[in-house]
Amino acid sequence: MTTKVTILPDPTINIAWRLDPFVNGEYVRGDGEPLDVENPATGKVIATVRQTSPQQLENAVSGARKAFDSGVWRDPELRRNVLTRMADLLEERAVEFAAALVQEVGTPVALCQPLQIGGPLTLLRYLAERTVIDRTRHLGGDQRPPASQSLIRYEPVPVGAGIGAYNYPLMFVISKACTAMAAGSAAVYMPSPQTPLATLLFGEIARDAGVPEGIFNIVIGGADIGAALSSHPAVGKVSFTGSVNVGRKVMLQAGLNLTDVVLELGGKSAALILPGADLENLALPLHSRYLRNAGQGCQSPTRHLVPRADFDDYIDVSRDAYASIPVGDPWDPSTLAGPLISQAHRDRVEGYIARAEQAGGRVLLGGGRPREQGWFLNSTLIGGVDNHSEIARNELFAPVAIAMPYDSVEEAIAMANDSDFGLAAHVYGPQDQAMKTAEQMEAGTVYINGGGQLRVDSVLTGWKASGVGHEWGDDGLAEFLQAKHIQWTI
């Protein structure tokens, strides 16, 4: 089930921004400090939102618990109908939401709807259909005295909390809050303070679709509100996407109440190019994969492992690929790579590049800034570094990759797995050999020769420091369910 949205928005679309938290079915004036949201392509303020106060957070969580206890959200047919209506309304307003996301995230308009709208819509429709699945397991009889029978029911946690990153706002609110709602939970969701605008508009979708009061809430804030949410004793599950360091804090905060967590954290995915791979045809898709959304994607393949004999040829075909991936104004339909999210983030990334060069690395392709206005960085491919260098170990979340040669496939597999992260891996080469290689990769997802379309019925999970728990598919929905064994004598 894939939702296709093809109409492009334009900069003249007038968006009536929502500037306040959405709590217990209505927008309430935020009592917290004002928060400016910048357009990363211009550096200018788009809107100023009002953050949630601690008391308003308390109102959101207690209201969510009250709504859950009322039983208003217990009927799976109601949940399916409401979530389906949410998807319909989002699709009807796809152009408006895409325009909002171009402005606050900087995703190019040509990619915004497939990346920022189509995937979330597909997931939302999938979740709607999974609400009515009866997951009860009947274990049958046990004849040992006293004879008995048993079943296992799966019941929702009362309140699920979600905290999202800035790069894919709609995907995160749906994969966290709407997944909790599909399971039967009430949800309290906090978007990244860097990109709250499309999420706040999503409150209108929930309201207009008939989500009962209190079942869906949006709070706005920084680290203090996030900590109060993840450590709240009424929250039964916390789902977080973001950096490893913040993920550790979320786990500790939730651990105060022994609350379970789902953490989708960073990545430093390897792209292992096998001997015999078709360099000419893989270069553009591979580079496009990590340059889209300005490299701000957790599964981006940013460590390129290339047979030493093919290394120079790989750089040559990559040069042509770079030339066909323009960096620029996200409103230009020809742009494929837009700005980074903030000046601070660009400064951080440029620091990594400078230190890599100081340590003996060199920029093989790209580099520098295409313009001074906005937070742009040219696509950059770096060589002359090894797998133990700083730039090879840490996630940059930027349009920057490194290329390293290897002498044997065994060495390449060891290099790919020699990472603190294990979110995704990419293998390119002859199908049979690529399949065997994929089996040895230490990652939650392995893409062979580019993989395919987004599979929301699959599972998104990280190995090692890339995460805990699951998102998407039945595994992701099950994260918001609790098992209950019921046994009776016969």
Protein Blocks (a to p, Z undefined) as FASTA:
>chain_A
ZZddfbdcdfklccdddfbdceehiacddfbdcdddddfknopafbdcddddfklmmmmm
mmmmmmmmnommmpmklmmmmmmmmmmmmmmmmmmmmmmmmmmnopafklmmmmmmmmmm
mmmmmmmmmmmpcfbdcebjafbdcdddddddddddfbacddddfklmmlmmmmmmmmmm
mnopacdddddfklmmlmmmmmmmmmmnopaehjaccddddfklmmmmmmpmkbcbdcdd
ddfklmmmmmmmmmmnopacdddddddddddddehiafklmmmmmmmmmmggnhpafklc
fbdcddfklmmmmmmmmmmmmmmmccddfklmkbcbdcdfbfklmmmmmmmmmmmmmnop
acfbgcijfbfgdjddcddddehiafkbmklmpcfkiabdcddddfbfklmmmmmmmcfb
dfbccdeddfklmmmmmmmpccfbdceehiaaddfkbccddehjlbgcjeehjklmmmmp
ccddddddZZ
